[in-house]
Amino acid sequence: NGGPDGSSAIKIQRATTKLNFFERDYFINNSFVYDPAVSGAIQSISYSQDYLWNGLNASGHQAIDAAIGSNVLISQNGRYYQYTGSLYTGPSYRGPGVITPNTWQQGQGNGLTASQFSLITDLVTFSLDPSQNPDFTNGVMAFGMYDGYSVTNSQFFGTMTSSWDNLSIT
């Protein structure tokens, strides 16, 4: 949770100099782990977060063709699995699952099962293998989130800021 002054728990600022780019950031909370073999198998996961995105180019205009997303991430046995659905279903900048700029939004997913997570096979190219899923019955797990950006066909040379608050995984 953020501070009493309304500050966010996590905030990232990026300055970009490229016309076209795709970026993904991964955050894992290693201070809490869950071992289903000891504490009981996981039937499903519920997740929620508050998210704020602001992307302005040097002249103060919104980034053009910016797609943004943020979702659940699981670390297990040295491997990373990302939730492949969308936590965001409200109004969007470019369609379902994309964030509305300059507005705090809540993303949530309830009843997420292991089959809805895909193994990240390459952290550089963001390649996924949907046939490999985390084991909700055995193997120590740590949880977090990933954040992805794609800006295309844009004269976007400015600062993008992402903020998260009130992250919850149950």
C-alpha positions in Angstrom: 0.0 0.0 0.0 1.1 3.5 -0.7 1.6 6.3 1.9 -1.1 8.3 3.6 -0.4 11.2 1.2 -1.8 9.2 -1.7 1.6 8.2 -3.0 1.9 4.9 -4.8 3.6 1.8 -3.5 5.6 1.3 -6.8 6.4 4.0 -9.3 8.5 3.7 -12.5 9.5 6.6 -14.8 10.9 6.0 -18.2 12.4 8.4 -20.8 12.2 7.0 -24.3 13.9 8.1 -27.4 12.6 5.5 -29.8 9.7 5.7 -32.3 8.7 2.1 -31.8 9.4 -0.1 -28.7 8.0 -2.9 -26.6 9.0 -3.3 -23.0 8.1 -5.6 -20.1 9.1 -5.2 -16.5 8.9 -8.1 -14.0 8.4 -7.7 -10.2 8.5 -10.6 -7.8 7.9 -10.3 -4.0 10.4 -12.8 -2.6 9.7 -11.7 1.0 6.6 -13.9 1.0 6.6 -17.5 -0.5 3.9 -20.1 -0.5 4.6 -23.9 -0.5 1.4 -25.8 -1.6 3.0 -29.1 -0.5 3.2 -27.7 3.1 0.3 -25.2 3.4 -2.2 -26.9 1.0 -2.9 -27.0 -2.7 -4.1 -23.8 -4.4 -7.5 -24.2 -6.1 -7.4 -20.7 -7.6 -5.9 -17.2 -7.2 -7.6 -13.9 -6.9 -5.6 -10.8 -7.7 -6.3 -7.0 -7.6 -4.2 -3.9 -8.1 -4.7 -0.2 -8.6 -2.8 1.2 -11.6 -2.0 4.6 -13.1 -0.3 5.3 -16.4 0.7 8.6 -17.8 2.6 8.9 -21.1 3.3 12.4 -22.5 5.5 13.3 -25.3 7.8 16.3 -25.3 5.0 18.6 -26.6 2.6 17.4 -23.9 0.5 15.1 -26.0 -0.5 11.5 -25.2 1.6 8.8 -26.7 0.0 7.5 -30.0 -0.8 3.8 -30.3 0.3 3.0 -26.8 -0.8 -0.4 -25.5 -0.3 -1.0 -21.8 -1.0 -4.0 -19.6 -0.2 -5.3 -16.1 -0.9 -8.8 -14.8 0.0 -11.5 -12.3 3.3 -13.2 -12.3 4.4 -16.4 -10.5 7.9 -17.6 -9.8 8.3 -21.3 -9.1 11.4 -23.5 -9.3 13.4 -20.9 -11.1 10.8 -20.4 -13.8 8.4 -17.5 -14.4 4.7 -17.8 -15.4 2.5 -15.0 -16.4 -1.3 -14.8 -16.4 -2.4 -14.7 -20.0 -5.8 -13.0 -19.6 -6.5 -9.4 -18.9 -7.2 -7.9 -15.5 -8.7 -4.7 -17.0 -12.2 -4.7 -18.4 -13.2 -1.0 -18.0 -12.8 1.9 -20.4 -9.6 1.8 -22.3 -7.3 3.8 -24.5 -7.0 1.2 -27.3 -9.3 -1.6 -26.5 -10.0 -4.3 -23.9 -7.3 -4.9 -21.4 -5.5 -1.6 -22.1 -5.2 1.1 -19.5 -6.9 4.5 -19.6 -4.2 7.2 -19.3 -4.1 9.6 -16.3 -6.8 7.7 -14.4 -6.4 5.4 -11.4 -8.0 2.1 -12.4 -8.4 -1.2 -10.6 -7.5 -4.5 -12.3 -8.7 -7.7 -10.9 -9.0 -11.4 -11.7 -10.9 -14.0 -9.6 -10.6 -17.7 -9.8 -7.4 -17.8 -11.8 -6.3 -21.4 -12.3 -2.9 -22.8 -13.2 -3.9 -23.4 -16.8 -4.4 -19.6 -17.2 -0.7 -19.1 -16.7 2.0 -19.7 -19.3 5.7 -20.3 -18.9 7.9 -17.4 -20.0 10.5 -19.1 -22.1 12.5 -16.0 -23.0 12.6 -12.8 -20.9 14.1 -10.8 -23.7 11.6 -11.7 -26.5 8.6 -12.3 -24.1 8.0 -15.7 -25.6 5.5 -17.9 -23.9 4.7 -21.7 -23.8 1.0 -22.1 -22.9 1.5 -25.8 -22.5 3.6 -25.3 -19.4 1.9 -24.1 -16.2 2.8 -23.6 -12.6 2.1 -26.5 -10.2 -0.6 -25.4 -7.7 0.0 -28.5 -5.6 3.8 -28.7 -5.2 6.8 -26.3 -5.3 7.5 -23.1 -3.5 5.9 -20.1 -5.2 6.5 -16.3 -5.0 4.1 -13.9 -6.5 4.3 -10.5 -8.3 3.3 -8.7 -11.4 4.6 -7.8 -14.8 4.0 -4.6 -16.7 4.1 -4.3 -20.5 4.3 -1.4 -22.9 4.1 -1.1 -26.6 4.4 2.2 -28.5 4.2 2.2 -32.3 4.0 4.8 -35.0 4.6 7.5 -32.5 6.6 10.6 -32.1 6.9 9.7 -28.5 10.0 11.3 -27.0 9.1 12.0 -23.4 8.4 10.4 -20.0 6.1 7.5 -19.3 5.2 7.0 -15.6 3.5 3.9 -14.2 2.3 3.6 -10.6 0.8 0.7 -8.7 -0.9 0.6 -5.3 -3.0 -1.8 -3.2 -1.6 -5.0 -4.7 -3.4 -8.1 -3.3 -3.0 -11.8 -4.1 -5.3 -14.3 -2.3 
